[in-house]
């Protein structure tokens, strides 16, 4: 009996160990399953925590940059600063008592994309993201911009051509002045010849010789005048050939009709040179003829001495013999006929400038245009800003970028230009704000955009440079320089467009030809008149451009392509402008404003360069305050990684390791997250 009970007790102990082993395996399996599920949850929790932390980092965008320019960039000078902020936002998630205990080992900002990177692409994206969701009154539609771009390029090509051939006109006039000198020399010879004949009529040998010597002096100057003429004529012919090659290089910027019109004008200059071939032979003949006439006059002077000696001998004989007086007429007849045989003919062709006063007034208009003096064009009562800025450390100077980079999309360029017009000041900004009353631009926002809540008005904001849009175009360190460059560029574009209008208006061409005829004094159409006509037309276009730009600066508008009713300067007033040197204010209620014209100029500039200058202006305005903001510190995108050590809860060999913090058995995890604005 005892043996039986002992046997039962032994069998009972074997069953307990077996069940314990099974239970231990079962619990281990369950712990593995639970740890696996917890590990997966830990990874999702860690990813959520990292993403939330990055959201918190990017919520720290530069507030003033957003308030003033509606751009989202976080400000971090170094990657370490961003890593510290990211870690600070991540730690509370890791230190929370939950099923996912973790310890932060390290964080690393693997890639930081800043505003100055990517050749301006990230700034452009920020601008476009904002502008594409606004309601705008665009100055230009996308389909019209390409035509505007072509018209602006054509206008500048016409201006370049006009400037070149105005110079050639002055060369022509210089050649004409040589002809005038030759003609004056011939007139002097004729006058002296007549004086000699008058002296011979009174048998005055000394008077004849004085006139003959004066005539010889004029004749000796003729070879020098002939050489000067040929030198100037050769130079003009060579220069016109070079100008022809330059004009051929401009043809890709000209439309078919305008290229044909300008070709006709160029041919008039070449016709002048071609006609010069006939004239040159006549001028050349003057040199050998002058030598012959000098020799003939010297012979007549010797003959006059012989006549006087013969008269003296006759008078001596008369005293002795008492004979009658000598026949003076017969004695002086060989000298007189010899002098009469010397023919001094005037030039057979029309030449020279007759009305030099009007010529001078036209030149004065050209000088006003070339100087483009702000004092003449800035409205009365307005002072040109004298603000300056140091540019060396700004993005457009300190960063390396490729102006040929970027998409080159015209719709994008339109929106960027509109952004510039809304957010940046220019010469007429103060006037526009004053006229709009309570609808002042806010944060640089103008027509067509409502003021966002809490955004300060631009009138209360400080600007390092007042003419910011002009800076985007020319990038000078002073407002005066930028405005001056803008005025000169507008004058160039407007003069080209004005000349295009004149060339297509037969009435204005006829008026220009009438004035050219008055200036040259020619009674019929000659190459000189046609050359002078083009000069008159191009200067007329310049005078109208001066009035146009003065009107734009005064807040008026100017049509892109003018009709007859839009023209403001008559030929009479053109001469008055040259005489007085004071252009009137042009423009009117139709057309494009000063800002719109600046936008046209921006279209033909590289967008990448414009974007870096946008960064310049923003940095100048924000960096002058307490924030000291720099665009190179503006963060657009970050790729961040973190390394953490997770703690096992259900799979650790000993729970003590979790309590003591021994990580030898910990689970290392890496999390990556990326954010961009």
Beta strands, then each sheet from edge to edge (+ up, - down):
strand 1: 74-75
strand 2: 102-114
strand 3: 634-646
strand 4: 667-676
sheet 1: 1+ 3- 2+
sheet 2: 1+ 3- 4+
end
